[in-house]
């Protein structure tokens, strides 16, 4: 069977939204994101899920104490794990703007361990790669992460990767298209 890339969940027209969908859409649009797009278009199918979940994302993206470079690197790691190009296209420029070196982002996109990482970047890479691949972390990795970031930020880092993993899965199932004019920023791995 040929692989199709046709988007499964198109934008819901405002005039066809339920009251719950309209309320959830207004919450997102009136916040720092400014509009309903990408994963929020998908989540509108379940507005009761979307409303609390988007608040989690708002905290992680806009109010967490994590350094933005580290938070955006964590987002790229999750996007790579799920081969989620919509997330990648949204967060790659933010990661670079926050100070992540392009070579590090490129290595993540290619599925390679980046060379030349700063200590905090190495720790985040190890923490999240182990978490996503092994579904846990070693004691050594955990202790390094807590020493570097503290327990609260370790929780926020793992939650951030989990949040973007959830969004990635939703958009992969929905086959969410990239924004107009965007091209995939990372390859699909061979099956």
BELLIN-V144925 format. One record per helix or strand of 3 or more residues. SS is the DSSP state (h for helix, s for strand). FROM is the first residue (numbers start at 1). LEN is the number of residues. Records with the same first field share a line. If there is no record, write none. Layout:
SS=FROM-LEN + FROM-LEN
//
This chain:
h=14-3 + 19-11 + 39-25 + 68-14 + 85-13 + 102-9 + 119-16 + 139-36
//
